């Protein structure tokens, strides 16, 4: 399996690039799939780089969280039995937003 870590200026860019990973739910409207025919999807949104620092004695915030406000999404695939062409189409569509190797990923997978 391969993990694609994506980052875009906003969610609309990823929605436009990866419509095959979206679904319209009658109750919730349009949303990201978390499992599709070819892969698993982890929509993250803005990414917390450093959590806020809280003074344990007072409970007051000493330093605010550092957040990367761009939109992040992780994809892992292909799933067992996935159509290789469907997975290849996702990889190609994600390519402009795929980050190079990341030394310390901030989120892991629990499949």
C-alpha positions as CSV (number, residue, x, y, z in Angstrom):
1,X,0.0,0.0,0.0
2,X,1.0,3.6,-0.6
3,X,0.2,6.7,1.4
4,X,-0.4,9.9,-0.4
5,X,-0.3,13.0,1.8
6,X,-2.0,15.9,0.1
7,X,-2.0,19.7,0.8
8,X,-3.9,22.4,-1.1
9,X,-4.7,26.0,-0.5
10,X,-8.3,25.1,0.3
11,X,-10.7,22.2,0.2
12,X,-12.2,23.3,-3.1
13,X,-9.0,22.6,-4.9
14,X,-9.0,19.0,-3.7
15,X,-12.7,18.6,-4.4
16,X,-12.1,19.7,-8.0
17,X,-9.1,17.3,-8.4
18,X,-10.6,14.3,-6.7
19,X,-14.4,14.2,-7.4
20,X,-14.2,10.3,-7.5
21,X,-13.6,10.5,-3.7
22,X,-16.8,12.5,-3.0
23,X,-20.3,11.4,-2.4
24,X,-23.7,13.1,-1.9
25,X,-25.4,12.0,1.2
26,X,-29.1,12.7,1.4
27,X,-28.8,13.8,5.1
28,X,-25.4,15.4,5.2
29,X,-25.0,16.7,1.7
30,X,-21.7,16.4,-0.2
31,X,-18.8,14.9,1.7
32,X,-15.6,12.9,1.4
33,X,-15.8,9.2,1.3
34,X,-13.6,7.5,4.0
35,X,-13.6,4.2,2.1
36,X,-14.0,4.0,-1.7
37,X,-13.6,1.3,-4.3
38,X,-9.9,1.9,-4.6
39,X,-8.6,3.4,-1.3
40,X,-9.1,4.8,2.2
41,X,-9.5,8.6,2.6
42,X,-8.6,10.7,5.7
43,X,-9.9,14.3,5.3
44,X,-7.9,16.4,7.8
45,X,-8.5,20.0,6.9
46,X,-6.2,22.5,8.6
47,X,-3.3,20.7,10.4
48,X,-2.2,21.5,13.9
49,X,1.6,21.6,13.8
50,X,2.2,22.4,17.4
51,X,-0.6,22.2,20.0
52,X,-1.3,25.1,22.3
53,X,0.7,25.2,25.6
54,X,-1.4,25.3,28.7
55,X,-0.2,26.3,32.2
56,X,-1.1,23.3,34.3
57,X,-1.5,25.4,37.5
58,X,-3.8,28.1,36.0
59,X,-5.3,26.3,33.0
60,X,-4.5,29.4,31.0
61,X,-3.1,29.2,27.5
62,X,0.5,30.2,27.5
63,X,1.1,29.9,23.8
64,X,-1.4,29.3,21.0
65,X,-1.4,26.3,18.7
66,X,0.5,26.7,15.5
67,X,-1.8,25.6,12.6
68,X,-1.2,25.2,8.9
69,X,-4.5,26.6,7.6
70,X,-4.1,25.0,4.2
71,X,-6.3,21.9,3.5
72,X,-4.8,18.4,4.1
73,X,-6.1,15.0,3.0
74,X,-4.4,11.6,3.3
75,X,-5.1,8.7,0.9
76,X,-3.9,5.1,1.4
77,X,-4.3,2.5,-1.3
78,X,-4.8,0.6,-3.4
79,X,-7.3,-1.5,-1.4
80,X,-7.2,-5.2,-1.9
81,X,-8.9,-6.1,-5.1
82,X,-9.0,-2.5,-6.3
83,X,-9.1,-1.8,-10.0
84,X,-5.5,-0.8,-10.9
85,X,-6.7,1.8,-13.4
86,X,-9.0,3.4,-10.7
87,X,-6.1,3.7,-8.3
88,X,-3.8,5.1,-11.0
89,X,-6.4,7.7,-11.8
90,X,-6.5,8.8,-8.2
91,X,-2.7,9.0,-8.0
92,X,-2.5,11.1,-11.2
93,X,-5.3,13.4,-10.0
94,X,-3.6,13.9,-6.6
95,X,-0.1,14.4,-8.0
96,X,-0.2,18.3,-8.0
97,X,-1.1,18.2,-4.3
98,X,1.0,15.3,-3.1
99,X,3.8,16.2,-0.7
100,X,7.2,14.7,-1.0
101,X,8.4,12.2,1.6
102,X,7.5,13.4,5.1
103,X,10.0,12.6,7.9
104,X,7.4,12.7,10.8
105,X,3.8,12.2,9.6
106,X,1.4,13.8,12.0
107,X,-1.4,11.3,11.5
108,X,-1.3,7.5,11.2
109,X,-3.7,5.0,9.8
110,X,-5.8,2.6,11.8
111,X,-7.2,0.2,9.2
